[in-house]
Amino acid sequence: MTREDKRRAILAGALTVFARDGYTRAGIDTIARAAGVSTRTIYNHFTDKAELFQAVIQDSAARAADAQIAVIDRHLRKITDLEADLVDFGRELTAPTGDGQAGHFALVRQINAEAGHIPQAAIDAWQETGPLRVRRALAAHLRRWSEQGLLHAEDPDRAAVHLLLLISVHDPSYRGAEPTDAEITRTVTAGVRAFLYGHLRARPE
């Protein structure tokens, strides 16, 4: 196994453990077993658990952001019907994730639950590599549409935040259950219409 192979194994094993146990409870011994390496090998790659966690969240967030930005570009690069295209985009973006991203979003839930115990540098790295990058990609399309007169977005970055929040299907009442396709469609459609209501009508006098 090459050094790079070992690093990938460590990151994969650490993602599994951090996503399951959280940052505080995760132990290097447990991570080593999950990765199939020795604890010494982990310390040959990372100074401590904090550095390993930051590397894991950056690697995981980058891959999740790549997938989300691909969805953004696929649906929003060329607009034929603003509402229909936004609904299609929102449905794919918020649909239940496959196994490839499930670990990442389980890790994000752990971060939200333990934010006060996680090094700020790791949280900042996650935000910059993942959510902020996705938001900027969406804002770029909203800015272009505003310049073309399709909608009014005085602050495209803030408008991107609004849209992402409005199409979110998170509901605490689900208690971990995945929303149905019909529930996703209803939520996304209502969110898109609320977004367009504000940004099509909020034109300066």
Secondary structure, 3 states (H helix, E strand, C coil): CCHHHHHHHHHHHHHHHHHHHHHHHCCHHHHHHHHCCCHHHHHHHCCCHHHHHHHHHHHHHHHHHHHHHHHHHHHHCCCCCHHHHHHHHHHHHHCCCCHHHHHHHHHHHHHHHCHHHCCHHHHHHHHHHCHHHHHHHHHHHHHHHHHCCCCCCCCHHHHHHHHHHHCCCCCHHHCCCCCCHHHHHHHHHHHHHHHHHHHHHCCCC
